[in-house]
C-alpha cells in the first residue's frame, strides 16, 4: 500500500511514472559518466602534453590538476600549454 491506496503500485499510471523516472535516472547517469570520462581524458592529455613540454609534474602539480573538475577549465589549460614555460605559470591563471 502506497499513499494509503491499496494496489496503486500495479496501476498503469503509477507504472508509467515509475518507468519515466527510471529512464530519466539512467539518462542522467550516462551523461554524468560521459562528462566524467571526458574530464579524466582531458586531465591525462594535459599531463602527457605538459610532461613533454614542461617536464614531469611534481606531486603538488599533479594534485592541483586532479582537483580541476570543469571541462572548460581543462580546455583553457590545454590551449595554454604551448604558451607557458612552467607548470606554475600554466596553473596560475
C-alpha positions as CSV (number, residue, x, y, z in Angstrom):
1,X,0.0,0.0,0.0
2,X,1.4,3.3,-1.1
3,X,-0.1,6.7,-0.1
4,X,-2.8,4.8,1.6
5,X,-4.0,3.4,-1.6
6,X,-4.2,-0.3,-2.0
7,X,-2.9,-1.7,-5.3
8,X,-1.5,1.6,-6.6
9,X,1.8,0.0,-7.5
10,X,0.0,-2.1,-10.1
11,X,-1.8,0.8,-11.8
12,X,-0.8,1.7,-15.3
13,X,-0.4,5.4,-14.3
14,X,1.9,4.5,-11.4
15,X,3.9,2.1,-13.6
16,X,4.2,4.8,-16.3
17,X,5.5,7.4,-13.9
18,X,8.0,4.9,-12.5
19,X,9.3,3.9,-15.9
20,X,9.7,7.6,-16.9
21,X,11.7,8.2,-13.6
22,X,13.9,5.2,-14.2
23,X,14.6,6.3,-17.8
24,X,15.4,9.8,-16.7
25,X,17.8,8.5,-14.0
26,X,19.6,6.3,-16.5
27,X,20.0,9.1,-18.9
28,X,21.3,11.5,-16.3
29,X,23.7,8.8,-15.1
30,X,25.0,8.2,-18.6
31,X,25.5,11.9,-19.2
32,X,27.3,12.3,-15.9
33,X,29.5,9.3,-16.6
34,X,30.3,10.7,-20.1
35,X,31.2,14.1,-18.6
36,X,33.5,12.5,-16.0
37,X,35.1,10.4,-18.7
38,X,35.8,13.5,-20.8
39,X,37.3,15.3,-17.8
40,X,39.5,12.4,-17.0
41,X,40.7,12.1,-20.6
42,X,41.5,15.9,-20.7
43,X,43.5,15.6,-17.5
44,X,45.5,12.7,-18.9
45,X,46.2,14.7,-22.1
46,X,47.2,17.7,-20.1
47,X,49.6,15.7,-18.0
48,X,51.1,13.9,-21.1
49,X,51.5,17.0,-23.2
50,X,52.6,19.1,-20.2
51,X,55.3,16.5,-19.3
52,X,56.6,16.6,-22.8
53,X,56.7,20.4,-22.9
54,X,57.4,21.3,-19.2
55,X,58.9,18.2,-17.7
56,X,57.2,15.8,-15.3
57,X,54.9,17.4,-12.8
58,X,55.7,17.1,-9.1
59,X,53.1,15.7,-6.7
60,X,51.8,19.2,-5.9
61,X,51.2,20.0,-9.6
62,X,49.6,16.6,-10.2
63,X,47.3,17.2,-7.2
64,X,46.3,20.6,-8.5
65,X,45.4,19.2,-11.9
66,X,43.5,16.3,-10.3
67,X,41.3,19.0,-8.5
68,X,40.2,20.5,-11.8
69,X,36.8,19.2,-12.5
70,X,35.4,21.6,-15.1
71,X,35.9,20.6,-18.7
72,X,36.1,24.3,-19.7
73,X,39.0,25.0,-17.3
74,X,40.9,22.0,-18.7
75,X,40.3,23.2,-22.2
76,X,41.8,26.6,-21.3
77,X,44.9,24.8,-19.8
78,X,45.3,22.6,-22.8
79,X,45.1,25.7,-25.1
80,X,47.8,27.5,-23.0
81,X,50.2,24.6,-22.7
82,X,52.3,25.8,-25.7
83,X,52.4,29.4,-24.4
84,X,53.9,28.8,-20.9
85,X,57.3,27.8,-19.7
86,X,56.4,26.1,-16.4
87,X,53.6,24.2,-14.6
88,X,53.2,27.0,-12.1
89,X,52.7,29.5,-15.0
90,X,50.2,27.2,-16.6
91,X,48.2,26.8,-13.4
92,X,48.5,30.5,-12.3
93,X,45.6,31.7,-14.5
